[in-house]
Amino acid sequence: MLDVTSVSVEEAGPDRVRVRGASGHARPDALKVAVGYRDSFIGEGQISYAGPGAAARGRLALAIVEERLQLTGVAYDDARFELVGFDALHGHALAAAAGEPYEVRARVAARTSSMAEALRVGNEVETLYTNGPAGGGGVTKSAREVVAVASTFVARDLVRPRVEFVTV
């Protein structure tokens, strides 16, 4: 195995360089592999509020959805309740000093263990049309699978190199 952590390169003349410091080691007993796996699902819903009191109505909408998720037993591992365009980047503490915006977009996103639970998150946001603050509109909702990658090692003797050509 080539080790280039101590390599240096210097000019040795016109169109010539000198490379020093490379070394070698015996190949490792294990190979590094990256394994993709289904990690979780993300459910999301958004709704807009505009006009006087938009931020207050947006905050009320978020509180309603948060309570509804608990009351209806939606199982989630982690969730975000935020007003996009107001406190989504730096949080409420910094946004509060900026004054009230004319329009906001309330966003709820939650990590779940199943697609069915992820779909329920967006559905609860959609119910704000009839069960939330006045004047909400433009609901979007989505659910998606999260595929994560983990690095690990596998014993070299368990790997059988193989080349396969596939034509389309």
Residue pairs with C-beta under 8 A, 6 or more apart in sequence:
1 24
1 25
1 26
1 27
1 28
2 22
2 23
2 24
3 22
3 23
3 24
3 25
4 21
4 22
6 21
6 22
6 23
7 19
7 20
7 21
7 22
8 19
8 20
8 21
9 17
9 18
9 19
10 17
10 18
10 20
11 17
11 18
12 18
27 156
28 156
29 155
29 156
30 153
30 154
30 155
30 156
31 153
31 154
31 155
31 156
31 159
32 151
32 152
32 153
33 151
33 152
33 153
33 154
34 149
34 150
34 151
35 149
35 150
35 151
35 152
36 147
36 148
36 149
37 147
37 148
37 149
37 150
38 145
38 146
38 147
39 146
39 147
39 148
40 77
40 111
40 112
40 113
40 146
41 111
41 112
41 113
41 114
41 115
41 117
41 118
41 143
41 144
41 145
41 146
42 109
42 110
42 111
42 112
42 118
42 143
42 144
42 146
43 76
43 109
43 110
43 112
43 117
43 118
43 119
43 120
43 121
43 122
43 141
43 142
43 143
44 107
44 108
44 109
44 110
44 121
44 122
44 141
44 142
44 143
45 65
45 107
45 108
45 121
45 122
45 123
45 124
45 125
45 126
45 139
45 140
45 141
45 142
46 84
46 105
46 106
46 107
46 108
46 125
46 138
46 139
46 140
46 141
47 61
47 105
47 106
47 125
47 126
47 128
47 129
47 132
47 136
47 137
47 138
47 139
48 103
48 104
48 105
48 106
48 136
48 137
48 138
49 55
49 57
49 58
49 61
49 103
49 104
49 105
49 106
49 133
49 135
49 136
50 102
50 103
50 104
50 135
51 102
51 103
51 135
53 100
54 100
54 101
54 102
54 103
54 104
55 83
55 86
55 100
55 101
55 104
57 133
57 134
57 135
57 136
58 83
58 86
58 104
58 105
58 106
58 133
59 83
59 106
60 132
60 133
61 106
61 125
61 128
61 132
61 133
61 136
62 81
62 82
62 83
62 106
62 108
63 81
64 128
64 131
64 132
64 133
65 81
65 106
65 108
65 124
65 125
65 128
66 79
66 81
66 108
68 124
68 127
69 76
69 79
69 108
69 110
69 120
69 121
69 124
72 120
72 124
74 110
74 112
74 117
74 120
74 121
74 124
75 112
75 113
75 114
75 117
76 110
76 111
76 112
76 117
76 121
77 110
77 111
77 112
77 113
78 110
78 111
79 108
79 109
79 110
79 111
79 121
80 107
80 108
80 109
80 110
81 106
81 107
81 108
82 88
82 106
82 107
83 95
83 104
83 105
83 106
83 107
84 104
84 105
84 106
84 107
85 101
85 103
85 104
85 105
86 95
86 98
86 101
86 104
87 94
87 95
87 96
88 107
105 138
106 125
106 128
106 136
108 121
108 124
108 125
109 121
110 118
110 121
111 146
112 118
112 121
115 143
115 145
118 143
118 144
119 143
121 141
121 143
122 141
122 142
122 143
123 141
125 139
125 141
126 139
126 141
128 136
128 139
129 136
129 137
129 139
